[in-house]
Amino acid sequence: EALAGVLAARSPGDQVTVAEPSQIDVVLRRRRGALVICTEVPPGVSELAGAWVRLGADGGVAVSNIADVQAMARRDGLDAVLDAIDAAGESLHD
């Protein structure tokens, strides 16, 4: 929820929705092609999302649809997460 607040403040024109993992399929069926930020990538996310960013417990950040991206090593913490979100978002517009 804290990350959702940061994203909503950073990009007020974007719709930010917080969903429980058990509800992600329901949300994605209404908003196919959305960018999803999660700690695990269940089948529904890989099938319905336009792109995803996975936040690892070890601080690693993985991004879908972008070859060879395992972590945004040039930055740490929130900056790495925001870089990954930007990169995944750009892949939606390509």
Secondary structure by P-SEA (a helix, b strand, c coil): caaaaaaaaacccbbbbbbcccaaaaaaaaccbbbbbcccccccccccccbbbbbccccbbbbcccccccccccccaaaaaaaaaaaaaaaaac
